[in-house]
Amino acid sequence: MISYGKTDIGMTRSVNQDSIFFLDNSIGNLPNLYIVADGMGGHRAGDYASAHAVSWFVEYVKECQYKNPITILKTGIAKINDMLLKQASENSELKGMGTTFVAAVLLEDKMYVANIGDSRLYVMGEEAKQITLDHSLVEELIRTGQLDRRKVRFHPEKNIITRALGTGNEAVPDFFEIVLQESEKVLLCSDGLTNMVEDDEIRDIVMQKEFVNKICDQLIERANYYGGKDNIGVVVVEQTLNEV
């Protein structure tokens, strides 16, 4: 297993509100852990929300006694949501903050994923397969047949999300269990990438025979080339299923 991650402020923002975490070795009772979080709120609130959600979650995993990956992801997300709400209630400068949160754990040939918000996880192989479902207004419009998916990137309300950590008393993430093929790679990313670069182009970059750090650099460079209208956070995981 080898991974790399990187964030970038983009071309137009003054603060980087994206946070990431990637670790190929065991942490607590998990064999590895990968996270991307995209904060929202005032000038510093979004930065605070994403950075602390990631760091608090990592600390929770280190101490958690549960064994099942989904249980660890579920209980950790609930705990972090409560902590963000508490901080916002005690500090007026943090009021209204929130963050997306997508996390993955790879165990043998399976991957366990938790997601809340519109940061995404893809499995890249012969095609780009988006595993997570966006918790966003435009995604709801698509599901109800009111919007053509081909028009999403240009919709004026594409940045409105319907679920996030820190925005409600109960965080309701989606969970996924995926069987991976040995040739496939995993990409976690914020919408600063997917709003700027088409899925097929992202897939072509990820599936190059390059080191994962070079792939992350190229993804960010491409998003900025197309305008870099938001912060960009990416984590790329290349897995070897027959490791001993």
N, C-alpha and C positions, 0 to 999 in steps of 0.2 A: 504494500500500500504506500503510495506517495501522493502528497497533496501540496498545494500552495494557494495562498490567497493574497488579495491586495485590495485596497480601497483608494479612490482618487476623488478629489473635490469636484472634478469636472471643469467646464469652461465658464460657467456663469454663476455658480453659488459662492458665497463668502465663507460658509462653514461646512465641514464634512460631517454629515449626520449618519453615515454608514459605518457599521462596526462588524468585524468578522472574527472567527476563531477557527483554527484547524489544527488537529493533532492526530497523527497516525498511530500513536501508541496508546496504551490503556490509560484511562482516567476514571477513578472510582471503580465501579463495576461495569463500565462500558469499555469496549475494546478500542474505541476511537471516537472522535466527535468533530463535527463540522457545522458551523453556524454562520448565517448572514442575517443582520438586522438593519433595518432602515428607519431611522427616527423621524418623528414629526413633532412640530410644536414651534415655540418661539425661537429666538436667535440661539439660545443655548439649550433649550429644553429637549429638542429632538436629539441633539448630540448626547445629552445626559441620558436620555431614555434608552437609546440603542447601546451605548457603551456599558451602562450599568446592567441592562438586561443580560448582555453577554457575560460580563464578569460575574454577576451574581449567579447566573445559571451554571457557569463552570464551577464555582465554589460549591453550589448545591450538589452537583454530580460527584464531586470529590468525596463528599460526606454521606451521600445517599446510600441506604442499606438495601434498597430494592435491587432485584436482579434483572427483571424483565425490561428491555430497552424502552418499550412503549410506556410502561408504568413510570419509568424514570423521566421520560420526556413529558408525560402528562402532568405529573405532580410538580415537576420543576417549573413548567410554564405557569401553572396555577400560583405557585409561590412567588414567582417573579412579578406576576400581574399584581398581586397583593402588595408587594414591596413598592412598586411604581406608584400605585394609588396612594399609599401611605406617604411617600415622599412628596407627591403633588399636593396632598392635603395640608402638609406642614410648611410648604415653601411656595409662596404665590408666584414666584418666577418660573416654577415648574408646572403650574396649572395648565391643563390642556395637552400635556405631553403624551406621547405614545410611540410605539415602535412596531414594525412588522418583525416577524421572527420565523425563520425557517432553519430547521436543524436535522441532521442526518447521522445515523450510526450504521456502519457496515459490519455484519457478522457472518462470516463464511460467505455463502453465495446470496445472502439476503441483505436488504437495506431497509431500515426503519426510519420513517420521515414524519416530522411534525411541522405544521405550517399554520400561521395566522397572519393575515394581511396579504399583500401582493408581491412580496419577494418570492422567488421561484426556485424550484429544483427541477433540473432536466436530467434525463438519462440520454447520453449521446452515443449513437452507434451508426447504423446505416441511415438513420433519420434522427431528428431532434424530437424527443418525446418529453413533453411537459408533464411531470407527475403531479405537481401541486395544482390546486385550483385557486385562482385569485379571489380574494374576498374584497371585491370592488364593485362599484356601481355599474360600470360597463359590463362586467362579467354577469351580473344579474340581468341586465338588459339582453345580453346574448342568450342566456338560458331561457328567458321568457319569450324569445323570438322578436324582440323589439329592436335589435341591432345586429348588423352583419359583422362577423368577427374581422373581416378584412378592413373594416373602417375604425377599428379600436385605436390604433396608434394616433389617429388624428382627431379623436373625439375630445371636445373641450373639457369634459369631466372625467377623463381617464385616470386622474390622480386621486379621485375620491375613493377611499377604502371604507369598507363596511365593518371590518373587524381588525382589532390591533391590541397589543398588550398595553395596559395602562389606561384604557379608555372606558372600561366598564367593570362592574363588580365581578363579572364572571368572564374569563377568557375561554373561548370555545375554538380550539384549534382542530384542524383536520389531521388524521393519521393515515399513513400508507405503509404497506409492506410490499416490497418489490423484490423479485428474483433477478439478479444481475447476470449478464453474460460476461465472460472473461475479457472480451474485446471492448466492452463498453466503458465509457468514462462518465463521471458525474459532475454536474455544474450546479452550484448554488449561486444565486445572484440577486441583486436589487433591481428595481425597475429602471434605474439609471442606465443599465445595459439594454434591457429588453425594449424600452421605449425608443431607443436610438438605432438598434441593429436588429434586422430580421432574424428569425430563428434559423433559417437555412445557412445564413452567413455565420452566425454564432457556431453552428455545428461544424462548419468547414474549418473554422479556426481551432476549435477544441480538439478535433480529430486529427490534426496535424501530428506528425512524428517529431514533436518538439518536447523539451522539458516543460513541466507544468508551470514553472515560473515564467517562461517565455510565452506560454499560452495566455496566462493572466495579463501580461503586459500587452499582448496584441489585442485582447478583448477590450481593454481600457483605451488603448490607442484608437481603436475603431469607433468606439462610442464617442470619444472626443472629436474624431475626424468628422462625424456626422452632426456635431453641434455641442455635445457634452452638456445638455441642459440640466442635468441633475448629478448628484454624487453617484459614483459607480462602485459597487462592492461585488467582488467575485471570489469564489473558492472552487478550484478544480481538483478532482480526486481521480487518480488513475489507480485502479485496483488489480491485484494479481490474486486470483482465487485459489491457485495451487501453492501458495506460500506455506512453508512449514513453520 
